[in-house]
Amino acid sequence: MGKFKKIATSIEGVYIIEPVVFGDNRGYFMETYSKNEFSELGLDYDFVQDNQSKSKKGVLRGLHFQKENTQAKLVRVIKGEVFDVAVDLRPNSKTYGKWEGVILSEDNKRMFMIPKGFAHGFLVLSNEAEFTYKCDDVYNHEAEGGLAWNDKDVAINWPLGDMKITDLLTSEKDSEWPTLEELKKTDLFKDL
């Protein structure tokens, strides 16, 4: 039996990954990544950078991508709960402009595998969340790009619960990203 279960989503190449968790009265143990196991699942990535962030409830980070040094990402939550989203920006994809979202939490231990060519972001649902990313290319500040998190054409159904749109906390940069319609007019990815 493998140590990971790959669950297909509505978008080709985007997967939910469930690790096998071994638990007893002391706690639990699980592998969070294995190059060999992932390769056996058809997820053959060479991760070169790990990132971690901490955010409070209502923080919405994203939707981010890189125009060069495009990154595939394996993301998970180690504390708290987030709603994680990937938006397909691959120019010739049949699901271009579509999104997929999943709840990631310290309890469900799910991971989200997002290939190159996607905008990525998340909304913190718990009082606090710590989030980790494995990336298959380095961060390139000069190639940073983004998509408006509230683009009406993409129409992400953010699960606000008891929050209001006005409660959401975004960076100034994240509140100014262009819409999908505006992105269509650009040469989006140079190395995809």
C-alpha positions as CSV (number, residue, x, y, z in Angstrom):
1,M,0.0,0.0,0.0
2,G,1.3,3.5,-0.9
3,K,1.7,6.2,1.6
4,F,-0.3,8.7,-0.4
5,K,-3.7,8.8,-2.1
6,K,-4.1,11.0,-5.2
7,I,-7.6,12.4,-5.7
8,A,-8.4,13.9,-9.1
9,T,-10.2,17.3,-9.2
10,S,-12.3,19.0,-11.9
11,I,-9.1,20.4,-13.4
12,E,-6.5,18.2,-15.1
13,G,-3.2,18.1,-13.3
14,V,-4.6,19.5,-10.0
15,Y,-4.8,16.9,-7.2
16,I,-5.8,16.5,-3.6
17,I,-3.2,14.3,-1.8
18,E,-4.1,12.4,1.3
19,P,-1.2,10.9,3.3
20,V,-1.5,7.7,5.2
21,V,-1.5,8.7,8.9
22,F,-0.3,6.3,11.6
23,G,-1.7,7.1,15.0
24,D,-1.9,5.7,18.5
25,N,-2.2,7.0,22.0
26,R,1.1,8.9,21.7
27,G,0.0,10.9,18.7
28,Y,0.6,10.3,15.0
29,F,3.3,10.0,12.3
30,M,3.0,10.6,8.5
31,E,5.3,11.2,5.6
32,T,4.5,14.6,4.0
33,Y,6.5,14.0,0.8
34,S,8.4,11.2,-0.9
35,K,9.9,11.7,-4.3
36,N,9.6,8.0,-5.1
37,E,6.0,7.6,-3.9
38,F,5.0,10.8,-5.7
39,S,6.7,9.6,-8.9
40,E,4.7,6.3,-8.7
41,L,1.5,8.4,-8.6
42,G,2.6,10.2,-11.8
43,L,3.6,13.4,-9.8
44,D,7.2,13.7,-10.9
45,Y,8.4,17.0,-9.5
46,D,11.8,18.1,-8.4
47,F,11.1,20.5,-5.5
48,V,13.8,23.0,-4.9
49,Q,12.4,25.4,-2.3
50,D,10.2,25.2,0.8
51,N,8.2,28.2,2.1
52,Q,6.1,28.8,5.2
53,S,3.7,31.5,6.2
54,K,1.6,32.4,9.2
55,S,-1.6,34.3,9.0
56,K,-4.6,35.2,11.1
57,K,-8.3,34.7,10.4
58,G,-9.6,36.6,7.4
59,V,-6.3,36.9,5.7
60,L,-6.6,36.3,2.0
61,R,-3.3,35.7,0.2
62,G,-3.2,35.7,-3.6
63,L,-3.9,34.9,-6.2
64,H,-0.2,34.7,-7.1
65,F,1.8,33.2,-10.0
66,Q,5.2,33.8,-11.7
67,K,5.5,34.8,-15.3
68,E,9.0,33.3,-15.5
69,N,10.4,30.6,-13.2
70,T,6.8,29.3,-13.1
71,Q,6.2,27.0,-10.1
72,A,4.4,23.8,-9.4
73,K,3.4,23.8,-5.7
74,L,2.6,21.2,-3.1
75,V,0.8,23.0,-0.3
76,R,-0.5,22.0,3.1
77,V,-1.6,23.4,6.5
78,I,0.3,22.5,9.6
79,K,-1.8,24.6,12.0
80,G,-5.3,25.8,11.6
81,E,-7.5,25.7,8.5
82,V,-7.6,27.5,5.1
83,F,-9.6,27.4,1.9
84,D,-7.0,26.9,-0.8
85,V,-7.6,27.8,-4.5
86,A,-5.9,27.2,-7.8
87,V,-7.1,29.0,-11.0
88,D,-6.1,27.6,-14.3
89,L,-4.2,30.2,-16.4
90,R,-2.6,27.7,-18.9
91,P,-3.3,29.4,-22.3
92,N,-4.4,26.3,-24.2
93,S,-6.2,24.5,-21.4
94,K,-9.8,23.4,-21.8
95,T,-10.4,24.6,-18.2
96,Y,-8.7,28.0,-18.6
97,G,-10.1,30.5,-16.1
98,K,-11.7,27.7,-14.0
99,W,-10.9,27.3,-10.3
100,E,-10.6,24.4,-7.9
101,G,-10.7,24.9,-4.1
102,V,-10.2,22.6,-1.1
103,I,-10.2,22.9,2.7
104,L,-6.7,22.2,4.0
105,S,-6.3,21.8,7.8
106,E,-4.1,20.4,10.5
107,D,-6.9,17.9,11.1
108,N,-7.6,16.6,7.6
109,K,-3.8,16.7,6.7
110,R,-4.7,17.0,3.0
111,M,-2.3,18.5,0.5
112,F,-3.0,20.3,-2.7
113,M,-0.8,19.6,-5.8
114,I,-0.9,22.6,-8.2
115,P,1.0,22.4,-11.4
116,K,2.7,25.2,-13.3
117,G,0.5,27.7,-15.0
118,F,-1.9,28.4,-12.1
119,A,-2.7,31.4,-9.9
120,H,-2.8,30.3,-6.3
121,G,-4.2,31.8,-3.1
122,F,-5.9,31.0,0.2
123,L,-8.3,32.3,2.8
124,V,-7.6,31.7,6.5
125,L,-10.7,30.2,8.1
126,S,-9.4,29.5,11.6
127,N,-8.1,32.0,14.2
128,E,-4.6,31.4,12.9
129,A,-3.0,29.2,10.2
130,E,0.5,28.1,9.3
131,F,0.9,27.1,5.7
132,T,3.8,25.4,3.9
133,Y,4.7,25.3,0.2
134,K,7.1,23.0,-1.7
135,C,8.0,24.7,-5.0
136,D,9.7,23.2,-8.0
137,D,11.4,26.5,-9.0
138,V,12.9,29.4,-7.1
139,Y,11.0,32.6,-6.3
140,N,11.6,35.4,-8.8
141,H,10.4,38.8,-7.6
142,E,10.9,40.3,-11.0
143,A,8.5,37.8,-12.5
144,E,5.7,38.1,-9.9
145,G,2.2,38.3,-11.2
146,G,-1.3,38.0,-9.8
147,L,-5.0,37.7,-10.5
148,A,-7.8,39.6,-8.7
149,W,-9.1,37.3,-5.9
150,N,-12.6,38.8,-6.5
151,D,-12.7,38.6,-10.3
152,K,-16.4,38.3,-11.2
153,D,-15.6,36.1,-14.3
154,V,-13.6,33.6,-12.3
155,A,-16.2,33.8,-9.5
156,I,-14.5,31.9,-6.7
157,N,-16.9,30.9,-4.0
158,W,-14.9,31.9,-0.9
159,P,-16.4,30.3,2.2
160,L,-16.7,33.3,4.4
161,G,-18.7,31.7,7.2
162,D,-19.3,34.4,9.8
163,M,-16.9,36.9,8.0
164,K,-17.9,39.6,5.6
165,I,-16.1,40.7,2.5
166,T,-15.1,43.8,4.3
167,D,-13.5,41.7,7.0
168,L,-11.0,40.2,4.6
169,L,-7.4,41.3,5.0
170,T,-5.3,41.5,1.8
171,S,-2.0,43.2,1.0
172,E,-2.1,46.4,-1.0
173,K,-0.5,44.4,-3.9
174,D,-3.1,41.7,-3.7
175,S,-5.9,44.2,-3.8
176,E,-4.6,45.6,-7.1
177,W,-4.0,42.5,-9.3
178,P,-5.7,42.6,-12.8
179,T,-8.8,40.6,-13.8
180,L,-8.7,37.5,-16.0
181,E,-10.0,39.6,-18.9
182,E,-7.0,42.0,-18.4
183,L,-4.6,39.1,-18.2
184,K,-5.8,37.7,-21.5
185,K,-4.3,40.7,-23.2
186,T,-0.8,39.9,-22.0
187,D,1.9,37.4,-22.8
188,L,1.3,35.6,-19.5
189,F,3.9,32.9,-19.1
190,K,7.3,33.1,-20.8
191,D,8.5,29.7,-19.7
192,L,5.5,27.5,-19.6
